[in-house]
Amino acid sequence: MEFQLPIHIATLPDPISYSNKILLMGSCFTEHIGNRLHDLKFNVLQNPNGILFDPQSVSSALISYINNKSINEDDLFYLDELWQSWQHHSVFSNIDRKAAIENINNARNNAHVFLKEANWVIITLGSAFQYRLTDNDDAVANCHRAPANRFRKHLMGIEEINSHLDSCIHQLLHFNPKLRFLFTVSPVRHVRDGVVENNRSKARLIEVVHHLVGKFDRLYYFPSYELVIDVLRDYRFFDVDMVHPNYPATGYVLEKFMEHCVDVDSRAIMDEIVKVVMARKHRALQPATIAHKKFLLTHAEKAKNLSERFPFLNLTEEIKYFQEQAANPL
């Protein structure tokens, strides 16, 4: 007897591997995937503009990495004692104007260099709603809690979304012809827009993504949205806000992601890396004991052995941590 709707997930024809460089862009759900890949020592760069939700913000950010044009003082505005950018998340806001500019330009330059050599761009779209400044109609990526009367809310049309993403993909492929793309739609419900409006928004994103996947031979779709909304489909898989998928739900999605989007050889290496990563997170009740010192040195050797067997893995921090903790237990 089936207690869940069956879902077909297409395995990528040339899956992600440890030899790949992966740029992740988009909503907060992007960071669930990105953080997991980062913990497993894949070569990733996440959201160089910070979290972005709508297709135009994602497209504009990606194009800005291609052009790599530095911002200046005129590109920032002052609000709530901070210098801020309409095109960046508040993690880039700073009390010091020059520091904000430097941080943004450094992140953009790093993204430019990374994107030139990247193999994959993973994009998670969150919402088709965007906000535009009332004084000039410019779209913003983040409202930074500015007064509501400074914006008008806009639900992007299917043709409008397609135009931004299609143009962006063409420019990216011209910049780096070896790029491949994996799209997904965030299962996070944007209920502030309204339940009906959220469903309209998600439907437009899904329609455009599938159109683009049908058009380009190097674009693929992973059903994060469907796995949570249609397969799990229960509020016990959401946090107390009934909006964000909880730990079991994101874990389930990530299991399916690894199974269908990461190659077999890399998954075998992942199993060994998980043991090292979990050992680093372990907090001993009695760190000064001989037993714990042995535990640390054993995992230092495991990390060294992995680095020697797989030179593409960077386990320098883990090796240093185990050795320093063994030498100087707290």
C-alpha positions in Angstrom: 0.0 0.0 0.0 1.3 3.4 -1.0 1.1 6.2 1.6 2.8 8.8 -0.6 2.3 10.0 -4.1 5.0 8.5 -6.3 7.2 11.0 -8.0 9.6 10.5 -10.9 12.9 12.3 -10.4 15.2 12.3 -13.5 18.8 11.5 -12.7 21.1 14.0 -14.2 22.8 12.6 -17.3 26.2 13.9 -16.2 25.8 14.4 -12.5 27.6 16.8 -10.2 31.0 15.5 -9.0 33.8 16.6 -6.6 35.8 17.8 -9.6 33.1 20.5 -10.4 32.9 24.1 -9.3 29.3 25.0 -8.3 27.7 28.4 -8.0 24.4 28.5 -6.1 22.0 31.4 -6.4 18.6 32.3 -5.1 16.3 32.0 -2.1 16.9 30.8 1.4 16.3 27.2 0.3 19.4 27.5 -1.9 21.4 27.6 1.3 20.1 24.3 2.5 21.6 22.7 -0.6 24.7 24.9 -0.6 25.5 24.4 3.1 25.2 20.6 2.7 27.5 20.6 -0.3 29.9 22.9 1.5 30.0 20.6 4.6 30.7 17.7 2.3 33.7 19.6 0.8 32.4 20.3 -2.6 33.8 23.4 -4.3 30.9 25.8 -3.9 30.2 29.6 -3.9 26.9 30.6 -2.5 24.8 33.8 -3.1 27.5 36.4 -3.7 24.7 39.0 -3.4 23.2 37.3 -0.4 19.8 35.6 -0.6 17.6 36.6 -3.6 14.0 35.6 -4.3 12.7 36.8 -7.6 13.9 35.9 -11.1 15.0 39.4 -12.1 17.1 39.9 -9.0 18.8 36.5 -9.7 19.4 37.3 -13.3 20.7 40.8 -12.7 23.1 39.5 -10.1 24.5 36.8 -12.4 24.9 39.3 -15.2 26.7 41.7 -12.8 29.3 38.9 -12.2 29.9 38.6 -15.9 30.5 42.4 -16.3 32.3 42.7 -13.0 31.8 46.4 -12.8 32.6 47.9 -9.4 30.0 49.9 -7.5 30.7 53.3 -6.1 29.2 55.6 -3.4 26.2 56.6 -5.7 25.1 52.9 -5.7 24.4 52.9 -2.0 21.7 54.6 0.1 21.6 55.4 3.8 18.9 54.0 6.1 18.7 53.1 9.7 22.3 54.1 10.3 23.6 51.8 7.6 24.8 52.1 4.1 22.9 49.6 2.0 22.4 48.4 -1.6 19.0 47.7 -3.2 20.6 44.8 -5.1 22.1 43.0 -2.1 20.9 41.3 1.0 21.4 43.1 4.3 24.4 41.0 5.2 26.3 43.5 3.0 24.9 46.6 4.8 27.5 48.4 6.9 27.8 51.4 9.2 30.9 52.3 7.2 30.3 53.3 3.6 33.7 52.4 2.2 33.5 49.0 4.0 30.2 48.3 2.4 31.5 49.2 -1.1 34.6 47.1 -0.6 32.7 44.0 0.6 30.3 44.2 -2.3 33.1 44.7 -4.9 35.1 41.9 -3.4 32.2 39.5 -3.5 31.4 40.5 -7.1 35.0 40.0 -8.2 35.2 36.6 -6.5 32.0 35.6 -8.2 33.4 36.7 -11.6 36.5 34.6 -11.2 34.6 31.6 -9.9 31.9 31.8 -12.6 34.5 31.8 -15.4 35.6 28.3 -14.3 32.3 27.0 -12.9 30.7 23.8 -14.2 27.3 24.2 -12.6 24.9 27.1 -11.7 22.2 25.9 -9.3 19.3 28.4 -9.1 16.5 28.2 -6.6 13.6 30.7 -7.3 11.5 31.7 -4.4 8.8 34.1 -5.7 7.5 35.8 -8.8 6.6 38.8 -6.7 9.1 41.7 -6.7 9.1 45.2 -5.2 9.8 48.4 -7.2 10.7 51.8 -6.0 7.9 54.2 -6.4 10.2 57.1 -7.4 11.9 55.5 -10.4 10.2 52.0 -10.8 13.6 50.2 -10.3 13.3 46.7 -9.1 14.9 45.9 -5.7 16.3 42.6 -4.5 15.8 43.5 -0.8 13.6 46.2 0.8 15.8 46.5 3.9 12.8 47.3 6.1 12.4 50.7 4.4 8.9 52.3 4.7 6.2 50.5 2.7 5.3 53.7 0.8 8.6 53.6 -1.0 7.6 50.5 -3.0 5.0 49.1 -5.2 4.4 45.3 -5.3 4.5 43.6 -8.7 3.7 40.1 -9.7 5.9 39.3 -12.7 4.3 37.8 -15.7 5.4 34.6 -17.4 6.8 36.4 -20.4 8.6 38.9 -18.2 10.2 36.1 -16.1 11.2 34.2 -19.2 12.7 37.2 -20.8 15.0 37.9 -17.8 16.1 34.3 -17.3 16.5 33.5 -21.1 18.7 36.5 -21.6 20.7 35.7 -18.5 21.3 32.1 -19.6 22.5 33.2 -23.1 25.0 35.7 -21.6 26.2 33.1 -19.1 26.8 30.5 -21.8 28.7 33.1 -23.9 30.8 33.9 -20.9 31.4 30.3 -19.9 30.4 27.8 -22.6 30.8 24.7 -20.4 28.2 25.8 -17.8 25.3 23.6 -16.9 22.2 24.7 -15.0 20.0 23.1 -12.4 16.8 24.9 -11.5 14.6 24.3 -8.5 11.7 26.2 -7.0 11.7 26.8 -3.2 9.0 25.0 -1.2 9.0 27.8 1.3 5.5 29.4 1.3 5.4 33.1 0.9 2.2 33.5 2.8 2.7 37.2 3.4 1.7 37.5 -0.3 -1.4 35.4 0.5 -2.0 31.7 0.0 -3.7 32.1 -3.4 -1.2 34.7 -4.5 1.7 32.4 -3.4 0.3 29.6 -5.5 0.0 31.9 -8.5 3.6 33.0 -8.0 5.0 29.5 -7.7 3.0 28.4 -10.8 4.6 31.1 -12.9 8.1 30.1 -11.8 7.5 26.5 -12.5 6.0 27.2 -15.9 8.9 29.3 -17.0 11.6 26.9 -15.7 10.1 24.0 -17.5 9.9 26.1 -20.7 13.6 26.9 -20.4 14.5 23.2 -19.6 12.8 22.3 -22.8 14.6 24.9 -24.8 18.2 24.5 -23.6 19.9 21.1 -23.6 22.0 21.9 -20.5 19.2 22.9 -18.2 17.7 20.5 -15.7 15.0 20.7 -13.0 15.1 19.2 -9.5 11.6 19.1 -7.8 12.3 20.5 -4.4 8.9 22.2 -4.4 7.0 19.0 -5.4 8.9 16.8 -2.9 7.7 19.0 0.0 4.3 20.1 -1.2 3.1 17.0 -3.0 5.0 14.1 -1.6 5.4 15.0 2.1 2.3 17.3 2.0 1.8 17.5 5.8 2.2 20.4 8.2 4.3 18.1 10.5 7.0 18.7 7.9 6.9 22.4 8.4 8.3 24.6 11.1 6.1 26.3 13.7 5.5 29.1 11.3 3.9 26.6 8.8 5.9 28.3 6.1 9.5 26.9 6.2 10.2 23.1 5.7 11.6 21.7 8.9 14.7 19.6 9.5 13.2 16.2 8.5 11.7 17.8 5.3 14.9 19.5 4.2 16.8 16.3 5.0 14.5 14.3 2.8 14.9 16.7 -0.1 18.7 16.7 0.3 18.7 12.9 0.2 16.9 12.9 -3.1 19.2 15.6 -4.4 22.3 13.6 -3.6 20.7 10.4 -5.1 19.7 12.0 -8.4 22.1 14.9 -8.9 25.5 13.7 -7.5 27.5 10.9 -9.2 28.0 7.5 -7.6 31.8 7.9 -7.0 31.3 11.2 -5.2 28.5 9.7 -3.1 31.0 7.0 -2.0 33.5 9.7 -0.9 30.8 11.6 0.9 30.1 8.7 3.2 33.7 8.9 4.4 33.7 12.7 4.7 30.5 12.7 6.8 32.4 10.8 9.5 35.1 13.4 9.6 32.7 16.3 9.6 30.6 14.8 12.4 33.7 14.1 14.4 34.6 17.8 14.2 31.2 18.8 15.5 31.5 16.4 18.4 31.8 18.1 21.8 33.4 15.9 24.5 32.2 16.1 28.1 35.8 15.4 29.2 38.1 16.8 26.6 41.3 16.3 28.6 41.0 12.5 28.7 43.4 10.2 26.9 40.4 8.6 25.1 39.3 11.9 23.6 42.8 12.7 22.5 43.0 9.4 20.8 39.6 10.1 19.1 41.0 13.5 17.8 44.3 12.0 16.5 42.4 9.1 14.8 40.2 11.5 12.9 43.2 13.7 12.0 44.7 10.7 10.4 41.5 9.9 8.6 41.3 13.4 7.3 45.0 13.2 6.1 44.3 9.9 4.4 41.3 11.3 2.6 43.3 14.3 1.4 46.1 12.0 0.1 43.6 9.7 -1.7 41.6 12.5 -3.1 43.8 15.6 -3.7 40.8 17.7 -4.8 39.4 17.6 -1.2 40.4 20.5 1.1 40.4 19.1 4.6 43.0 21.5 5.9 40.7 23.1 8.5 39.6 19.7 9.9 43.2 18.4 10.2 44.3 21.6 11.9 41.3 21.4 14.3 41.9 17.8 15.3 45.6 18.4 15.9 45.2 21.6 17.8 42.5 20.1 20.0 44.6 17.1 20.7 47.6 19.2 21.7 45.6 21.7 23.7 42.4 20.2 25.1 40.1 22.7 26.7 
